[in-house]
Amino acid sequence: MSNPTYQQVKLTKAVEGGGHMEDVAYIPSRLAVDGQVIKIKKDGEWDDGWTVTNVSPEKISEEKANALHTHWSAFRGYEHAGRSSYKEKA
């Protein structure tokens, strides 16, 4: 079994009033598909309805994705890369 890879993606989510939120994150490559709807973990809770809108072709290791998560989590209030931060919409 091969080690999982991660890709940088742009995520969007519709909000009330016709607007949208955007985020950029590294997610597992198996979920990094343009148009895929995923959940992200924010403040320990799953937030549904995020759509992958752009996918970088570059793939990185899980180790590097976790290192980036550790680095950036000092600047952000929610989780990004990491094994448990993303999952397919149920």
C-alpha positions as CSV (number, residue, x, y, z in Angstrom):
1,M,0.0,0.0,0.0
2,S,1.4,3.4,-1.0
3,N,1.7,6.4,1.3
4,P,-1.0,9.0,0.9
5,T,-0.2,12.2,-0.9
6,Y,-1.7,15.7,-0.5
7,Q,-2.4,18.5,-2.9
8,Q,-3.0,22.1,-2.4
9,V,-6.6,23.2,-3.3
10,K,-8.8,26.2,-3.2
11,L,-12.0,25.6,-1.4
12,T,-15.2,27.7,-1.6
13,K,-18.4,27.6,0.5
14,A,-21.7,29.5,-0.2
15,V,-23.0,31.6,2.7
16,E,-26.3,33.3,3.3
17,G,-27.0,36.4,1.3
18,G,-25.4,35.1,-1.9
19,G,-21.8,35.4,-0.9
20,H,-19.1,32.8,-0.4
21,M,-16.1,32.0,1.7
22,E,-12.7,30.8,0.3
23,D,-9.8,28.9,1.8
24,V,-6.6,27.3,0.5
25,A,-5.4,24.0,2.0
26,Y,-3.6,20.8,1.5
27,I,-6.0,17.9,1.4
28,P,-5.6,14.2,0.6
29,S,-5.1,13.7,-3.1
30,R,-8.0,11.2,-3.2
31,L,-10.3,14.2,-2.3
32,A,-8.5,16.8,-4.4
33,V,-10.9,16.6,-7.3
34,D,-12.4,19.7,-8.9
35,G,-16.0,19.9,-7.9
36,Q,-15.7,17.5,-4.9
37,V,-17.7,18.5,-1.9
38,I,-15.9,17.9,1.4
39,K,-16.1,18.6,5.1
40,I,-13.3,20.4,7.0
41,K,-12.7,20.4,10.7
42,K,-12.9,23.9,12.3
43,D,-12.5,24.3,16.1
44,G,-12.9,20.6,16.5
45,E,-16.2,20.5,14.6
46,W,-16.9,19.2,11.1
47,D,-18.0,22.0,8.7
48,D,-19.9,20.6,5.6
49,G,-20.3,22.1,2.2
50,W,-16.8,23.1,1.0
51,T,-16.3,22.6,-2.7
52,V,-12.9,22.0,-4.2
53,T,-12.5,24.6,-7.0
54,N,-8.9,24.5,-8.0
55,V,-6.3,21.7,-7.6
56,S,-2.5,22.1,-7.8
57,P,-0.8,19.3,-9.8
58,E,2.0,19.1,-7.2
59,K,1.7,16.2,-4.7
60,I,3.4,16.2,-1.3
61,S,3.8,13.6,1.4
62,E,1.6,13.3,4.4
63,E,4.7,14.1,6.5
64,K,5.2,17.4,4.7
65,A,1.5,18.2,4.9
66,N,1.5,17.7,8.6
67,A,4.6,19.8,8.9
68,L,2.9,22.6,7.0
69,H,-0.2,22.2,9.2
70,T,2.0,22.6,12.4
71,H,3.7,25.7,10.9
72,W,0.5,27.4,9.8
73,S,-1.6,26.5,12.8
74,A,0.2,29.1,14.8
75,F,-1.4,31.7,12.4
76,R,-4.8,30.2,12.0
77,G,-7.7,29.3,14.3
78,Y,-8.6,26.0,12.6
79,E,-7.1,22.9,11.2
80,H,-6.0,22.4,7.6
81,A,-3.7,19.6,6.5
82,G,-3.5,16.4,8.5
83,R,-5.0,13.0,8.5
84,S,-8.2,13.8,10.3
85,S,-9.0,17.3,9.1
86,Y,-10.8,16.3,5.8
87,K,-13.2,13.7,4.8
88,E,-15.7,13.0,2.0
89,K,-19.2,14.4,2.4
90,A,-21.3,11.8,4.1
